């Protein structure tokens, strides 16, 4: 299935679920990094850039690619991007 460019909420849910599983001391650095990425996804600047990118992609017919947030979440979680 193809994700929309506005799949930020889904990415945040996936990353939050993953963070809950990181309990070992050696995983805390990764957890901190993921939380930083989540903060970026939630920022108004990121949302504005994403909105601008989506408008351009729609005009050029390239909207079928996975969203940036979802792609990052899938990479972190090791999920297939399909």
N, CA, C and O atoms as a CHARMM CRD file, in Angstrom:
* protein
*
  328
    1    1 UNK  N      0.84400  -1.18900   0.00000 PROA 1      0.00000
    2    1 UNK  CA     0.00000   0.00000   0.00000 PROA 1      0.00000
    3    1 UNK  C      0.88100   1.24200   0.00000 PROA 1      0.00000
    4    1 UNK  O      2.02200   1.20700   0.46200 PROA 1      0.00000
    5    2 UNK  N      0.34700   2.32500  -0.51700 PROA 2      0.00000
    6    2 UNK  CA     1.10600   3.56100  -0.62700 PROA 2      0.00000
    7    2 UNK  C      0.70000   4.52800   0.46800 PROA 2      0.00000
    8    2 UNK  O     -0.48800   4.71800   0.72400 PROA 2      0.00000
    9    3 UNK  N      1.68200   5.13800   1.11600 PROA 3      0.00000
   10    3 UNK  CA     1.41300   6.10700   2.18300 PROA 3      0.00000
   11    3 UNK  C      1.22400   7.48100   1.58100 PROA 3      0.00000
   12    3 UNK  O      1.75100   7.77600   0.50800 PROA 3      0.00000
   13    4 UNK  N      0.48500   8.30800   2.25800 PROA 4      0.00000
   14    4 UNK  CA     0.37200   9.70300   1.83600 PROA 4      0.00000
   15    4 UNK  C      1.51600  10.48300   2.45000 PROA 4      0.00000
   16    4 UNK  O      2.14800  10.03000   3.40400 PROA 4      0.00000
   17    5 UNK  N      1.78100  11.66900   1.89300 PROA 5      0.00000
   18    5 UNK  CA     2.84700  12.49800   2.43800 PROA 5      0.00000
   19    5 UNK  C      2.49100  13.01500   3.81800 PROA 5      0.00000
   20    5 UNK  O      3.37600  13.47200   4.54200 PROA 5      0.00000
   21    6 UNK  N      1.22800  12.95900   4.20700 PROA 6      0.00000
   22    6 UNK  CA     0.80000  13.50700   5.48600 PROA 6      0.00000
   23    6 UNK  C      0.62500  12.41100   6.53200 PROA 6      0.00000
   24    6 UNK  O     -0.23400  12.51300   7.40700 PROA 6      0.00000
   25    7 UNK  N      1.43700  11.37100   6.43900 PROA 7      0.00000
   26    7 UNK  CA     1.33100  10.23300   7.33900 PROA 7      0.00000
   27    7 UNK  C      2.15400  10.43200   8.60500 PROA 7      0.00000
   28    7 UNK  O      2.62800   9.46500   9.20100 PROA 7      0.00000
   29    8 UNK  N      2.32400  11.67900   9.01200 PROA 8      0.00000
   30    8 UNK  CA     3.13500  11.99400  10.18500 PROA 8      0.00000
   31    8 UNK  C      2.56800  11.37700  11.45300 PROA 8      0.00000
   32    8 UNK  O      3.31500  10.85400  12.28100 PROA 8      0.00000
   33    9 UNK  N      1.24800  11.43600  11.60900 PROA 9      0.00000
   34    9 UNK  CA     0.62400  10.89500  12.82300 PROA 9      0.00000
   35    9 UNK  C      0.91200   9.41100  12.97500 PROA 9      0.00000
   36    9 UNK  O      1.21700   8.94200  14.07100 PROA 9      0.00000
   37   10 UNK  N      0.81600   8.67800  11.88400 PROA 10     0.00000
   38   10 UNK  CA     1.08200   7.23200  11.91900 PROA 10     0.00000
   39   10 UNK  C      2.54000   6.97200  12.30500 PROA 10     0.00000
   40   10 UNK  O      2.83500   6.07700  13.09700 PROA 10     0.00000
   41   11 UNK  N      3.44200   7.76700  11.73100 PROA 11     0.00000
   42   11 UNK  CA     4.85800   7.61200  12.05700 PROA 11     0.00000
   43   11 UNK  C      5.10000   7.86900  13.54200 PROA 11     0.00000
   44   11 UNK  O      5.86200   7.14700  14.18500 PROA 11     0.00000
   45   12 UNK  N      4.45100   8.89900  14.08600 PROA 12     0.00000
   46   12 UNK  CA     4.61200   9.21900  15.50000 PROA 12     0.00000
   47   12 UNK  C      4.10300   8.09400  16.38500 PROA 12     0.00000
   48   12 UNK  O      4.71500   7.77400  17.40300 PROA 12     0.00000
   49   13 UNK  N      2.98900   7.49700  15.99900 PROA 13     0.00000
   50   13 UNK  CA     2.44100   6.37100  16.76900 PROA 13     0.00000
   51   13 UNK  C      3.42100   5.19800  16.74800 PROA 13     0.00000
   52   13 UNK  O      3.68400   4.58800  17.78500 PROA 13     0.00000
   53   14 UNK  N      3.96100   4.88400  15.57000 PROA 14     0.00000
   54   14 UNK  CA     4.91500   3.78100  15.44400 PROA 14     0.00000
   55   14 UNK  C      6.16300   4.02900  16.28300 PROA 14     0.00000
   56   14 UNK  O      6.64400   3.13400  16.98000 PROA 14     0.00000
   57   15 UNK  N      6.68200   5.25100  16.20900 PROA 15     0.00000
   58   15 UNK  CA     7.88700   5.57600  16.96700 PROA 15     0.00000
   59   15 UNK  C      7.63000   5.56100  18.46800 PROA 15     0.00000
   60   15 UNK  O      8.48200   5.12300  19.24100 PROA 15     0.00000
   61   16 UNK  N      6.46300   6.03600  18.88200 PROA 16     0.00000
   62   16 UNK  CA     6.10500   6.03000  20.30900 PROA 16     0.00000
   63   16 UNK  C      6.01900   4.59300  20.83300 PROA 16     0.00000
   64   16 UNK  O      6.51400   4.28900  21.91800 PROA 16     0.00000
   65   17 UNK  N      5.39000   3.72000  20.05500 PROA 17     0.00000
   66   17 UNK  CA     5.28900   2.30900  20.45000 PROA 17     0.00000
   67   17 UNK  C      6.67800   1.68400  20.57400 PROA 17     0.00000
   68   17 UNK  O      6.94600   0.92200  21.50300 PROA 17     0.00000
   69   18 UNK  N      7.54900   2.01400  19.63300 PROA 18     0.00000
   70   18 UNK  CA     8.90800   1.48100  19.65300 PROA 18     0.00000
   71   18 UNK  C      9.66300   1.97700  20.88500 PROA 18     0.00000
   72   18 UNK  O     10.37400   1.21000  21.53400 PROA 18     0.00000
   73   19 UNK  N      9.50500   3.27100  21.20600 PROA 19     0.00000
   74   19 UNK  CA    10.18400   3.85200  22.36800 PROA 19     0.00000
   75   19 UNK  C      9.78700   3.15000  23.66000 PROA 19     0.00000
   76   19 UNK  O     10.61400   2.97700  24.55500 PROA 19     0.00000
   77   20 UNK  N      8.53500   2.75000  23.75800 PROA 20     0.00000
   78   20 UNK  CA     8.04900   2.07600  24.96900 PROA 20     0.00000
   79   20 UNK  C      8.77900   0.76000  25.21400 PROA 20     0.00000
   80   20 UNK  O      8.85500   0.28500  26.34800 PROA 20     0.00000
   81   21 UNK  N      9.32000   0.17000  24.13700 PROA 21     0.00000
   82   21 UNK  CA    10.01700  -1.11700  24.25700 PROA 21     0.00000
   83   21 UNK  C     11.48500  -0.95000  24.62900 PROA 21     0.00000
   84   21 UNK  O     12.15700  -1.92100  24.97700 PROA 21     0.00000
   85   22 UNK  N     11.98300   0.28800  24.55400 PROA 22     0.00000
   86   22 UNK  CA    13.40000   0.54000  24.83800 PROA 22     0.00000
   87   22 UNK  C     13.58900   0.81800  26.32300 PROA 22     0.00000
   88   22 UNK  O     13.43400   1.95200  26.77700 PROA 22     0.00000
   89   23 UNK  N     13.92500  -0.22900  27.07600 PROA 23     0.00000
   90   23 UNK  CA    14.03100  -0.09000  28.53200 PROA 23     0.00000
   91   23 UNK  C     15.44500  -0.30800  29.06000 PROA 23     0.00000
   92   23 UNK  O     15.77400   0.12100  30.16500 PROA 23     0.00000
   93   24 UNK  N     16.28100  -0.97800  28.26600 PROA 24     0.00000
   94   24 UNK  CA    17.64100  -1.28100  28.72700 PROA 24     0.00000
   95   24 UNK  C     18.48000  -0.01000  28.76800 PROA 24     0.00000
   96   24 UNK  O     18.25600   0.90600  27.97700 PROA 24     0.00000
   97   25 UNK  N     19.44600   0.05300  29.68500 PROA 25     0.00000
   98   25 UNK  CA    20.30600   1.24400  29.78600 PROA 25     0.00000
   99   25 UNK  C     20.99000   1.58300  28.46200 PROA 25     0.00000
  100   25 UNK  O     21.10500   2.75300  28.09500 PROA 25     0.00000
  101   26 UNK  N     21.44600   0.54000  27.74400 PROA 26     0.00000
  102   26 UNK  CA    22.16600   0.79400  26.49300 PROA 26     0.00000
  103   26 UNK  C     21.24300   1.27400  25.35800 PROA 26     0.00000
  104   26 UNK  O     21.71300   1.69600  24.30200 PROA 26     0.00000
  105   27 UNK  N     19.93600   1.20200  25.59100 PROA 27     0.00000
  106   27 UNK  CA    18.97800   1.64800  24.56800 PROA 27     0.00000
  107   27 UNK  C     18.50400   3.09200  24.78900 PROA 27     0.00000
  108   27 UNK  O     17.76500   3.64300  23.97200 PROA 27     0.00000
  109   28 UNK  N     18.92900   3.68200  25.88000 PROA 28     0.00000
  110   28 UNK  CA    18.43300   5.01900  26.22100 PROA 28     0.00000
  111   28 UNK  C     18.91000   6.10900  25.25900 PROA 28     0.00000
  112   28 UNK  O     18.20300   7.08900  25.02300 PROA 28     0.00000
  113   29 UNK  N     20.11300   5.93300  24.70500 PROA 29     0.00000
  114   29 UNK  CA    20.62700   6.89700  23.73300 PROA 29     0.00000
  115   29 UNK  C     19.76500   6.86800  22.46600 PROA 29     0.00000
  116   29 UNK  O     19.43500   7.91200  21.90300 PROA 29     0.00000
  117   30 UNK  N     19.40600   5.65300  22.02900 PROA 30     0.00000
  118   30 UNK  CA    18.53900   5.49000  20.85900 PROA 30     0.00000
  119   30 UNK  C     17.16700   6.09400  21.14400 PROA 30     0.00000
  120   30 UNK  O     16.59100   6.77700  20.29600 PROA 30     0.00000
  121   31 UNK  N     16.65300   5.83800  22.33500 PROA 31     0.00000
  122   31 UNK  CA    15.35000   6.37800  22.72500 PROA 31     0.00000
  123   31 UNK  C     15.36400   7.90500  22.67400 PROA 31     0.00000
  124   31 UNK  O     14.41400   8.52700  22.19900 PROA 31     0.00000
  125   32 UNK  N     16.44100   8.49600  23.16200 PROA 32     0.00000
  126   32 UNK  CA    16.58700   9.95400  23.16200 PROA 32     0.00000
  127   32 UNK  C     16.59800  10.48800  21.71900 PROA 32     0.00000
  128   32 UNK  O     15.96700  11.50100  21.42000 PROA 32     0.00000
  129   33 UNK  N     17.31100   9.80400  20.84800 PROA 33     0.00000
  130   33 UNK  CA    17.39400  10.21200  19.43700 PROA 33     0.00000
  131   33 UNK  C     16.02400  10.11500  18.76300 PROA 33     0.00000
  132   33 UNK  O     15.64000  11.00100  17.99800 PROA 33     0.00000
  133   34 UNK  N     15.29900   9.05100  19.04500 PROA 34     0.00000
  134   34 UNK  CA    13.96400   8.86600  18.45300 PROA 34     0.00000
  135   34 UNK  C     13.02500   9.95900  18.94100 PROA 34     0.00000
  136   34 UNK  O     12.23700  10.49700  18.16400 PROA 34     0.00000
  137   35 UNK  N     13.10600  10.28600  20.22000 PROA 35     0.00000
  138   35 UNK  CA    12.25300  11.35300  20.77000 PROA 35     0.00000
  139   35 UNK  C     12.58100  12.69800  20.10800 PROA 35     0.00000
  140   35 UNK  O     11.69200  13.52500  19.90100 PROA 35     0.00000
  141   36 UNK  N     13.86100  12.91100  19.77600 PROA 36     0.00000
  142   36 UNK  CA    14.25800  14.14000  19.09100 PROA 36     0.00000
  143   36 UNK  C     13.62000  14.18600  17.69200 PROA 36     0.00000
  144   36 UNK  O     13.11100  15.22600  17.27300 PROA 36     0.00000
  145   37 UNK  N     13.65100  13.06600  16.98400 PROA 37     0.00000
  146   37 UNK  CA    13.02100  12.97500  15.66300 PROA 37     0.00000
  147   37 UNK  C     11.51900  13.23100  15.78200 PROA 37     0.00000
  148   37 UNK  O     10.93600  13.92900  14.95200 PROA 37     0.00000
  149   38 UNK  N     10.90200  12.66800  16.80800 PROA 38     0.00000
  150   38 UNK  CA     9.46800  12.87200  17.02100 PROA 38     0.00000
  151   38 UNK  C      9.16600  14.35600  17.24400 PROA 38     0.00000
  152   38 UNK  O      8.16300  14.87300  16.75100 PROA 38     0.00000
  153   39 UNK  N     10.03600  15.02900  17.98400 PROA 39     0.00000
  154   39 UNK  CA     9.86800  16.45800  18.21900 PROA 39     0.00000
  155   39 UNK  C      9.93100  17.25200  16.92300 PROA 39     0.00000
  156   39 UNK  O      9.18600  18.21300  16.73200 PROA 39     0.00000
  157   40 UNK  N     10.83200  16.83700  16.03500 PROA 40     0.00000
  158   40 UNK  CA    10.95000  17.50000  14.73000 PROA 40     0.00000
  159   40 UNK  C      9.66700  17.29000  13.93200 PROA 40     0.00000
  160   40 UNK  O      9.14700  18.23100  13.33100 PROA 40     0.00000
  161   41 UNK  N      9.15200  16.05200  13.92400 PROA 41     0.00000
  162   41 UNK  CA     7.92100  15.76200  13.17600 PROA 41     0.00000
  163   41 UNK  C      6.75700  16.62200  13.67700 PROA 41     0.00000
  164   41 UNK  O      5.88300  17.01000  12.90200 PROA 41     0.00000
  165   42 UNK  N      6.75500  16.91400  14.98200 PROA 42     0.00000
  166   42 UNK  CA     5.65400  17.68300  15.57200 PROA 42     0.00000
  167   42 UNK  C      5.81800  19.18900  15.39700 PROA 42     0.00000
  168   42 UNK  O      4.87100  19.94500  15.61500 PROA 42     0.00000
  169   43 UNK  N      7.01200  19.62800  15.00600 PROA 43     0.00000
  170   43 UNK  CA     7.27200  21.06700  14.91700 PROA 43     0.00000
  171   43 UNK  C      6.47100  21.72800  13.80300 PROA 43     0.00000
  172   43 UNK  O      6.18500  21.11700  12.77300 PROA 43     0.00000
  173   44 UNK  N      6.11800  22.97800  14.02900 PROA 44     0.00000
  174   44 UNK  CA     5.33300  23.71400  13.03700 PROA 44     0.00000
  175   44 UNK  C      6.14200  23.94300  11.76500 PROA 44     0.00000
  176   44 UNK  O      5.57400  23.94900  10.67200 PROA 44     0.00000
  177   45 UNK  N      7.46000  24.13200  11.88200 PROA 45     0.00000
  178   45 UNK  CA     8.29300  24.32300  10.70100 PROA 45     0.00000
  179   45 UNK  C      8.26500  23.07300   9.82500 PROA 45     0.00000
  180   45 UNK  O      8.08800  23.16600   8.61000 PROA 45     0.00000
  181   46 UNK  N      8.43900  21.90500  10.44200 PROA 46     0.00000
  182   46 UNK  CA     8.41700  20.65000   9.67700 PROA 46     0.00000
  183   46 UNK  C      7.07000  20.48000   8.98900 PROA 46     0.00000
  184   46 UNK  O      7.00900  20.10800   7.81700 PROA 46     0.00000
  185   47 UNK  N      5.98700  20.75200   9.72000 PROA 47     0.00000
  186   47 UNK  CA     4.65000  20.60700   9.13800 PROA 47     0.00000
  187   47 UNK  C      4.46200  21.55300   7.95500 PROA 47     0.00000
  188   47 UNK  O      3.84200  21.18600   6.95700 PROA 47     0.00000
  189   48 UNK  N      4.99600  22.77100   8.06700 PROA 48     0.00000
  190   48 UNK  CA     4.89600  23.74800   6.97400 PROA 48     0.00000
  191   48 UNK  C      5.69100  23.27300   5.76000 PROA 48     0.00000
  192   48 UNK  O      5.21300  23.35600   4.62900 PROA 48     0.00000
  193   49 UNK  N      6.89900  22.77800   5.99800 PROA 49     0.00000
  194   49 UNK  CA     7.71900  22.27100   4.89500 PROA 49     0.00000
  195   49 UNK  C      7.05700  21.07200   4.23700 PROA 49     0.00000
  196   49 UNK  O      7.05800  20.95200   3.01200 PROA 49     0.00000
  197   50 UNK  N      6.49600  20.19200   5.03800 PROA 50     0.00000
  198   50 UNK  CA     5.82100  19.01500   4.52100 PROA 50     0.00000
  199   50 UNK  C      4.61900  19.41800   3.66100 PROA 50     0.00000
  200   50 UNK  O      4.37600  18.84200   2.60100 PROA 50     0.00000
  201   51 UNK  N      3.87600  20.41700   4.13800 PROA 51     0.00000
  202   51 UNK  CA     2.72400  20.90400   3.38200 PROA 51     0.00000
  203   51 UNK  C      3.13500  21.48300   2.04500 PROA 51     0.00000
  204   51 UNK  O      2.48000  21.23900   1.03100 PROA 51     0.00000
  205   52 UNK  N      4.22200  22.25400   2.03500 PROA 52     0.00000
  206   52 UNK  CA     4.73400  22.84900   0.80100 PROA 52     0.00000
  207   52 UNK  C      5.20800  21.76800  -0.15800 PROA 52     0.00000
  208   52 UNK  O      4.93500  21.83100  -1.35700 PROA 52     0.00000
  209   53 UNK  N      5.91900  20.77500   0.37100 PROA 53     0.00000
  210   53 UNK  CA     6.42800  19.67200  -0.44300 PROA 53     0.00000
  211   53 UNK  C      5.28300  18.86600  -1.03600 PROA 53     0.00000
  212   53 UNK  O      5.34100  18.44500  -2.19200 PROA 53     0.00000
  213   54 UNK  N      4.24100  18.65500  -0.24000 PROA 54     0.00000
  214   54 UNK  CA     3.08400  17.89000  -0.70300 PROA 54     0.00000
  215   54 UNK  C      2.39400  18.59200  -1.86700 PROA 54     0.00000
  216   54 UNK  O      1.99900  17.94800  -2.83900 PROA 54     0.00000
  217   55 UNK  N      2.25000  19.92400  -1.76700 PROA 55     0.00000
  218   55 UNK  CA     1.61700  20.68700  -2.85100 PROA 55     0.00000
  219   55 UNK  C      2.41300  20.54700  -4.14100 PROA 55     0.00000
  220   55 UNK  O      1.84000  20.34100  -5.21100 PROA 55     0.00000
  221   56 UNK  N      3.74500  20.66100  -4.03800 PROA 56     0.00000
  222   56 UNK  CA     4.59400  20.53600  -5.22600 PROA 56     0.00000
  223   56 UNK  C      4.52200  19.12000  -5.79700 PROA 56     0.00000
  224   56 UNK  O      4.42500  18.94000  -7.01100 PROA 56     0.00000
  225   57 UNK  N      4.57000  18.12700  -4.92500 PROA 57     0.00000
  226   57 UNK  CA     4.53700  16.73200  -5.37000 PROA 57     0.00000
  227   57 UNK  C      3.21400  16.41000  -6.04900 PROA 57     0.00000
  228   57 UNK  O      3.18200  15.67400  -7.03500 PROA 57     0.00000
  229   58 UNK  N      2.12500  16.95800  -5.52600 PROA 58     0.00000
  230   58 UNK  CA     0.80900  16.73000  -6.11100 PROA 58     0.00000
  231   58 UNK  C      0.77000  17.31000  -7.52800 PROA 58     0.00000
  232   58 UNK  O      0.25100  16.68700  -8.45400 PROA 58     0.00000
  233   59 UNK  N      1.32500  18.50800  -7.67600 PROA 59     0.00000
  234   59 UNK  CA     1.35600  19.14600  -8.99800 PROA 59     0.00000
  235   59 UNK  C      2.17300  18.33200  -9.99600 PROA 59     0.00000
  236   59 UNK  O      1.83000  18.26800 -11.17600 PROA 59     0.00000
  237   60 UNK  N      3.25100  17.71200  -9.52700 PROA 60     0.00000
  238   60 UNK  CA     4.13600  16.96400 -10.41500 PROA 60     0.00000
  239   60 UNK  C      3.76000  15.48500 -10.51700 PROA 60     0.00000
  240   60 UNK  O      4.41800  14.72400 -11.22700 PROA 60     0.00000
  241   61 UNK  N      2.71900  15.08300  -9.82000 PROA 61     0.00000
  242   61 UNK  CA     2.26200  13.69800  -9.89600 PROA 61     0.00000
  243   61 UNK  C      3.15900  12.69400  -9.21300 PROA 61     0.00000
  244   61 UNK  O      3.15800  11.51900  -9.58100 PROA 61     0.00000
  245   62 UNK  N      3.93300  13.12900  -8.21700 PROA 62     0.00000
  246   62 UNK  CA     4.85700  12.21600  -7.53300 PROA 62     0.00000
  247   62 UNK  C      4.39800  11.89900  -6.12000 PROA 62     0.00000
  248   62 UNK  O      5.20000  11.49300  -5.27900 PROA 62     0.00000
  249   63 UNK  N      3.12900  12.08000  -5.85900 PROA 63     0.00000
  250   63 UNK  CA     2.59800  11.92200  -4.49500 PROA 63     0.00000
  251   63 UNK  C      2.54700  10.46200  -4.03900 PROA 63     0.00000
  252   63 UNK  O      2.25500  10.19500  -2.87300 PROA 63     0.00000
  253   64 UNK  N      2.82500   9.52200  -4.93200 PROA 64     0.00000
  254   64 UNK  CA     2.67900   8.11100  -4.57900 PROA 64     0.00000
  255   64 UNK  C      3.82100   7.56400  -3.72300 PROA 64     0.00000
  256   64 UNK  O      3.72600   6.44100  -3.22700 PROA 64     0.00000
  257   65 UNK  N      4.90000   8.33400  -3.53800 PROA 65     0.00000
  258   65 UNK  CA     6.01100   7.85500  -2.71100 PROA 65     0.00000
  259   65 UNK  C      5.63700   7.90200  -1.23100 PROA 65     0.00000
  260   65 UNK  O      4.80500   8.71600  -0.83400 PROA 65     0.00000
  261   66 UNK  N      6.24600   7.03300  -0.40400 PROA 66     0.00000
  262   66 UNK  CA     5.94100   7.06000   1.03600 PROA 66     0.00000
  263   66 UNK  C      6.30100   8.40800   1.64400 PROA 66     0.00000
  264   66 UNK  O      7.20200   9.09600   1.16400 PROA 66     0.00000
  265   67 UNK  N      5.60500   8.77100   2.68200 PROA 67     0.00000
  266   67 UNK  CA     5.90600  10.03800   3.34600 PROA 67     0.00000
  267   67 UNK  C      7.26700   9.95900   4.01000 PROA 67     0.00000
  268   67 UNK  O      7.73600   8.87600   4.36200 PROA 67     0.00000
  269   68 UNK  N      7.89500  11.10600   4.17900 PROA 68     0.00000
  270   68 UNK  CA     9.18600  11.16200   4.86000 PROA 68     0.00000
  271   68 UNK  C      9.08300  10.64800   6.29300 PROA 68     0.00000
  272   68 UNK  O      9.90900   9.83200   6.70200 PROA 68     0.00000
  273   69 UNK  N      8.08700  11.10000   7.07600 PROA 69     0.00000
  274   69 UNK  CA     7.99200  10.58600   8.44800 PROA 69     0.00000
  275   69 UNK  C      7.79500   9.07200   8.49400 PROA 69     0.00000
  276   69 UNK  O      8.43200   8.38500   9.29200 PROA 69     0.00000
  277   70 UNK  N      6.92400   8.55900   7.64600 PROA 70     0.00000
  278   70 UNK  CA     6.67700   7.11300   7.64300 PROA 70     0.00000
  279   70 UNK  C      7.94000   6.36600   7.23600 PROA 70     0.00000
  280   70 UNK  O      8.26400   5.33200   7.82000 PROA 70     0.00000
  281   71 UNK  N      8.65800   6.88300   6.23600 PROA 71     0.00000
  282   71 UNK  CA     9.88400   6.22500   5.77900 PROA 71     0.00000
  283   71 UNK  C     10.91700   6.16000   6.90100 PROA 71     0.00000
  284   71 UNK  O     11.57800   5.13700   7.07900 PROA 71     0.00000
  285   72 UNK  N     11.05700   7.25000   7.65700 PROA 72     0.00000
  286   72 UNK  CA    11.99800   7.27400   8.78500 PROA 72     0.00000
  287   72 UNK  C     11.55900   6.27000   9.84800 PROA 72     0.00000
  288   72 UNK  O     12.37600   5.51700  10.37800 PROA 72     0.00000
  289   73 UNK  N     10.26500   6.26500  10.15300 PROA 73     0.00000
  290   73 UNK  CA     9.75000   5.33600  11.16300 PROA 73     0.00000
  291   73 UNK  C      9.98700   3.89800  10.73100 PROA 73     0.00000
  292   73 UNK  O     10.40900   3.06600  11.53500 PROA 73     0.00000
  293   74 UNK  N      9.71700   3.60100   9.45900 PROA 74     0.00000
  294   74 UNK  CA     9.92300   2.24300   8.96100 PROA 74     0.00000
  295   74 UNK  C     11.39500   1.85400   9.03000 PROA 74     0.00000
  296   74 UNK  O     11.72000   0.71200   9.35700 PROA 74     0.00000
  297   75 UNK  N     12.29900   2.80500   8.72000 PROA 75     0.00000
  298   75 UNK  CA    13.72800   2.52400   8.80000 PROA 75     0.00000
  299   75 UNK  C     14.13100   2.22400  10.23500 PROA 75     0.00000
  300   75 UNK  O     14.86500   1.26900  10.49000 PROA 75     0.00000
  301   76 UNK  N     13.65500   3.03500  11.17300 PROA 76     0.00000
  302   76 UNK  CA    13.99100   2.84100  12.58900 PROA 76     0.00000
  303   76 UNK  C     13.46600   1.50200  13.08900 PROA 76     0.00000
  304   76 UNK  O     14.15000   0.78600  13.82000 PROA 76     0.00000
  305   77 UNK  N     12.24800   1.17700  12.68900 PROA 77     0.00000
  306   77 UNK  CA    11.59000  -0.02600  13.19300 PROA 77     0.00000
  307   77 UNK  C     11.92500  -1.27600  12.38500 PROA 77     0.00000
  308   77 UNK  O     11.58400  -2.38900  12.78500 PROA 77     0.00000
  309   78 UNK  N     12.59400  -1.08900  11.24600 PROA 78     0.00000
  310   78 UNK  CA    12.94000  -2.23800  10.40500 PROA 78     0.00000
  311   78 UNK  C     11.73300  -2.81200   9.69300 PROA 78     0.00000
  312   78 UNK  O     11.71200  -3.99800   9.36400 PROA 78     0.00000
  313   79 UNK  N     10.71600  -1.97600   9.44700 PROA 79     0.00000
  314   79 UNK  CA     9.50800  -2.44400   8.75600 PROA 79     0.00000
  315   79 UNK  C      9.69700  -2.34000   7.24700 PROA 79     0.00000
  316   79 UNK  O     10.44400  -1.48700   6.76800 PROA 79     0.00000
  317   80 UNK  N      9.01800  -3.21300   6.49800 PROA 80     0.00000
  318   80 UNK  CA     9.06800  -3.07900   5.04300 PROA 80     0.00000
  319   80 UNK  C      8.36500  -1.80400   4.61800 PROA 80     0.00000
  320   80 UNK  O      7.34200  -1.43700   5.19600 PROA 80     0.00000
  321   81 UNK  N      8.90300  -1.12500   3.61400 PROA 81     0.00000
  322   81 UNK  CA     8.33100   0.13900   3.17200 PROA 81     0.00000
  323   81 UNK  C      7.16100  -0.05800   2.23700 PROA 81     0.00000
  324   81 UNK  O      6.41500   0.88600   1.97600 PROA 81     0.00000
  325   82 UNK  N      6.98500  -1.24900   1.73300 PROA 82     0.00000
  326   82 UNK  CA     6.01000  -1.47000   0.68400 PROA 82     0.00000
  327   82 UNK  C      4.87400  -0.49800   0.76200 PROA 82     0.00000
  328   82 UNK  O      3.95800  -0.55100  -0.06000 PROA 82     0.00000
